[in-house]
Amino acid sequence: MPEILSSLFSSNPYFSAGIGVLGFGAGLAALRQGLVRGSYLARRKLLVSLEIPSKDKSYQWFLHWMSKQLSNNSHSHTHQYAVQTSFKQHDNGSISTTFSLIPGPGKHYFKWRGVWLQVERQRDAKLLDITSGSPWEIVTLTTLSRDKYIFSELLQESKKLALEQQEGKTVIYTSWGPEWRPFGLPRKRRLLDSVILDKGIKERIIKDVKEFINNGIWYNERGIPYRRGYLLYGPPGSGKSSFIQALAGELEYNICILNLSERGLTDDRLNHLLSNAPERSIMLLEDIDATFTQKRQPTDQQGYHSMVTFSGLLNALDGVASSEERIIFMTTNHVELLDKALVRPGRIDVKELFDNASDHQIKTMFLRFYEGENQLAEEFVQSVKGKKVSMAQLQGHFVFYKNDPKCAVRYSNSFIQDA
Ligand code: ADP
């Protein structure tokens, strides 16, 4: 039987041709597979890659560093850019905007310190980062195996650049889903001297905060939650927010602003945010009365109900039980509306009134604007005596007459009428 088959195949030209084609095809397939395997092995042997997922801290550092490279480096080959906009709010309230170009999704090539690198930015529209709700992204850096040392140099460099940008500045964080994210560019530190308070207030708070910061071990040894709550209350424009900013600058801390009226903020998220703040930061809950008055009906300006409940807030404040230090500042214009449960020690340990300008504050502020004009300063104090004047109003008045102290005195009534 086998002989019959073999004679049949060998004598049949169609069979022989067919087998020839088959063999050729199989050979080609094997060659192709070999090439693929070969190139895969070569890639594995010759190239190294580093993945940076968007979740990682170094991701933002790297993109920022990369945007600098794109603007300075003549050896970069990028055709697809993305824009990143940052805001900077100045002390006078104005906002400036900067745009920087960062590599968009796709592949980019550039040379750094004599080494060629490929940067591939991939965005997965279907996959969401569940913590922030933004598309999942990965940046993959590839270079030759022998140059892999460049990765750690590059990461160090981007970290250095990011930290340099923050040096001497205060970073303001706002909540983004359950995460904290920097809001705009780091701001220049506000100097404590620029905030003029009535005698003793500044010193009292600073002493208390510093003592708290230096006593971590004391709290730890006694099993007491390492947190301290401060309430600054008083009329608007008395320097509550400005002082907290200056205090953060003095301590070299950052500020996390939590808006309790934010839509979609739930008790769980609030709890999570309070327990997971960035290191060395002051937690700031502004205008706490606007969210929770005695009626406990949280609504924001557009009439939307915040989902945070009053008991949720109390739980979150109490629940910061981790051994990590937590400094919480709350501000309010209407302390009388606050529920007693919130204002008790453990939740609020220190209360300070930031009132309308006292004689001492008015005089100091006057002399800050018009150095050496002691006589006029006295006259100014007398002219506004007994009237309710906020420091913000005074500031506005002196800015208006910035080169003319005499007019500032003469027209001292002009702004008081609005008070
Ligand atoms: P608050 O938080 O009490 O409403 P802000 O701190 O927002 O007041 O102050 C508003 C403006 O008034 C800021 O521009 C700030 O510079 C100025 N200001 C208010 N109080 C003071 C103060 N005590 N010393 C110096 N400037 C002040």
Boltz pocket constraint, residues with backbone or C-beta under 6 A from the ligand:
constraints:
  - pocket:
      binder: B
      contacts: [[A, 91], [A, 92], [A, 194], [A, 195], [A, 196], [A, 197], [A, 234], [A, 235], [A, 236], [A, 237], [A, 238], [A, 239], [A, 240], [A, 241], [A, 242], [A, 243], [A, 354], [A, 391], [A, 392], [A, 393], [A, 395]]
      max_distance: 6.0
